[in-house]
Amino acid sequence: MSHPIEELAAGLEPPQAARPAARHGYTRLCAALSKASLVLAVVMLIVIILAVQYQVVGRYIFNDTPTWAEGLALQLVLYVTALAVAVGVRDAGHIGLESLVSLLPEGLRLKLEVLIHALVALFGAVMVHSGWQWTVLKWSDMKPMMHVPVGMDYLALVVAGALIVMFSIEHIVALLRGEDVEPAWH
């Protein structure tokens, strides 16, 4: 007597053969940008840790709080997050329902995957547009303790959005060519 899950699995299409890795110039560019974003995010995380440590030591040991340290840490958190989100899009680390998509026939699955990446690219484009508007609007306002424009906060959206658009286009091109995009950390 067979198990109901085995019966269900028997009716499904066989697993797809692995697609070859994308190797064209645009993929190499995106991979380099993704790796650079990861390295930059790690460096920024280290600077965040050092800035917070400096602030704690200044406050509790020297009784002289460096006011710029908290502002720097908060500024860098925005950029680390922005870079991580963009790399997550390239490495397909974003939320998805792949188990449902994998059950679809090949032609429909391809169309749906292209649509998903196109919608992610559209979201990235909205980030670029809105982030740039806010950057320009707030550029003349200065942060009191760091003496940098408030618009720097919103510039992180522009950077992340531009990378998201590029990485989504990379996925669409790879899908149409029957290739896979390998994660940058490989």
Secondary structure, 3 states (H helix, E strand, C coil): CCCHHHHHHHCCCCCCCCCCECCCHHHHHHHHHHHHHHHHHHHHHHHHHHHHHHHHHHHHCCCCCCHHHHHHHHHHHHHHHHHHHHHHHHCCCCCCCHHHHCCCCHHHHHHHHHHHHHHHHHHHHHHHHHHHHHHHHHCCCECCCCCCECHHHHHHHHHHHHHHHHHHHHHHHHHHCCCECCCCCC
